[in-house]
């Protein structure tokens, strides 16, 4: 019986509560919509991902224990990976969470610039982003996780570990660190969804003409120097920013944490975009602003349909120039 378990659990709970309080304060300073709700979302997503990763670890350990040695495991690794369904539910979870976050937050963000407007429906581009990024993110997580497990196996083989030593090292040594990864993904993806909602609000609000990149990170979350350099960059709301990556490459994100950015430019990025508002448009009658908003959504949807048609034609080989131009810069 663990005599100190209760005090240990209480200490862990206090630590988690403190971490969440700090995160909520940070989100509030960043002018996020509903910081308290964001923290709740992050915690729920984190718990779901962690449970899936732990389940996956347990699955692989059960398969490993069926083999005589790690070399035999490696010989059968492709079959083992193929039968792994541990992370399959992540896609539907991400889809639901992204949809809920963006629907709720886009309305809150548009009210920050025009309190009388509402986001009653999302543009087709954003709806497509929710679907496609949920699918892609689930695939990325599964691929990365499989690659990690295979890498651990190779190291175990090099060390000459037995099955028992190897599985004990994974369980006791925290090699997989499922909870850390779950937290990192949850924070990043909620920030990403909020930035997408903010961009949607900008596009629907006729009074927003431009947007400004704002670096909001602190020394606590290891700010990226190139993101600090981005602070103040101003562009029309329907055009991308220009970001010089740490790898020297040039990227064109529509907002900070854009899903088209590489992981080193988006993971745990707390940058935001701020609106540049026209007081003249804000001074128009509500009915006129609502009409302009509807026109904006219709134009966004028309443009998305045309872009989708161009991409489909390119994939079919009808327009090879378009295929080459969009190959590297396909955000969605």
Buried (B, 14 or more C-beta within 10 A) or exposed (E): EEEEEEEEEEEEEEEEEEEBEEBBEBBEEBBBBBBEBBBBBBBBBBBBBBBBBBBBBEBBBEBBEEBEBBEEBBEEBEEBBEEBEBBEBBBEBBBEBBBEBBBBBBBBBBBBBBEEBBBEEBBBBBBBBBBBBBBBBBEEBBEEBBEBBBEBBEBBBEEEBEBEEBBEBBEEEEBBEBBEBBBBBBBBBBBBBBBBBBBBBBBBBBBBBBBBBBBBBEEEBEBBEBBEEBEEBEBEBBEBBEBEBEEEEEBBBBBBBBBBBEEEBBBBBBBBBBBBBBEEBBEBEEEEBBEBBBEBBEEBBEBBEEBBEBBEBBEEEEBEEBBEEBEEEEBB
